């Protein structure tokens, strides 16, 4: 009988831990989905570096008067 109670207790603890992970993942997905569509589109958009011609995400590119520059050494020039 004690073995059965212990087994049930272990199963309950495992279920609670799994539920916690699932809820955390769901809330993270919901937070990501809550971003404005315009912000998500800008993160995904690629721009070309005017110095070396490499494509970089617009969020990581550095704006300059004639376009954008990447951070691979072009930004310091």
C-alpha positions as CSV (number, residue, x, y, z in Angstrom):
1,X,0.0,0.0,0.0
2,X,2.8,2.4,0.8
3,X,4.4,1.8,-2.6
4,X,1.2,2.7,-4.3
5,X,0.9,6.0,-2.4
6,X,4.5,6.8,-3.2
7,X,4.0,6.0,-6.9
8,X,0.9,8.3,-7.0
9,X,2.8,11.1,-5.2
10,X,5.6,10.8,-7.8
11,X,3.2,10.9,-10.7
12,X,1.4,14.0,-9.2
13,X,4.8,15.8,-8.8
14,X,5.8,15.0,-12.4
15,X,2.5,16.2,-13.8
16,X,2.8,19.5,-11.9
17,X,6.3,20.1,-13.2
18,X,5.3,19.4,-16.8
19,X,2.3,21.7,-16.4
20,X,4.6,24.5,-15.2
21,X,6.9,24.1,-18.2
22,X,3.9,24.0,-20.6
23,X,2.4,27.2,-19.1
24,X,5.8,29.0,-19.2
25,X,6.2,28.1,-22.9
26,X,2.7,29.2,-23.7
27,X,3.1,32.5,-22.0
28,X,6.4,33.1,-23.9
29,X,4.6,32.3,-27.2
30,X,1.8,34.6,-26.3
31,X,4.1,37.5,-25.4
32,X,5.9,37.0,-28.8
33,X,2.5,37.0,-30.6
34,X,1.6,40.2,-28.7
35,X,4.2,42.2,-30.5
36,X,2.9,44.6,-33.1
37,X,3.0,43.2,-36.6
38,X,5.0,46.2,-37.8
39,X,7.7,45.5,-35.2
40,X,7.9,41.8,-36.2
41,X,8.1,42.8,-39.9
42,X,11.0,45.2,-39.2
43,X,12.9,42.5,-37.3
44,X,12.6,40.2,-40.3
45,X,13.4,42.7,-43.0
46,X,17.0,42.6,-44.4
47,X,18.9,45.6,-45.6
48,X,22.1,45.8,-47.6
49,X,25.2,47.4,-46.2
50,X,26.3,50.3,-48.3
51,X,30.0,49.6,-47.6
52,X,30.4,45.8,-48.1
53,X,27.1,44.8,-49.7
54,X,26.2,42.2,-47.0
55,X,22.6,41.7,-46.0
56,X,21.8,42.2,-42.3
57,X,18.6,42.4,-40.4
58,X,17.3,45.9,-40.2
59,X,17.2,45.7,-36.4
60,X,21.0,45.0,-36.2
61,X,22.0,47.4,-39.0
62,X,23.3,50.9,-38.2
63,X,21.7,53.7,-40.1
64,X,23.9,56.1,-42.0
65,X,23.0,59.1,-44.2
66,X,23.1,57.1,-47.4
67,X,21.6,53.8,-46.2
68,X,22.7,51.2,-43.6
69,X,26.0,49.6,-42.5
70,X,26.6,46.3,-40.9
71,X,28.6,45.8,-37.7
72,X,31.3,43.7,-39.3
73,X,33.9,46.5,-39.4
74,X,31.9,48.6,-41.8
75,X,30.3,50.6,-39.0
76,X,33.6,52.1,-37.8
77,X,34.6,53.4,-41.2
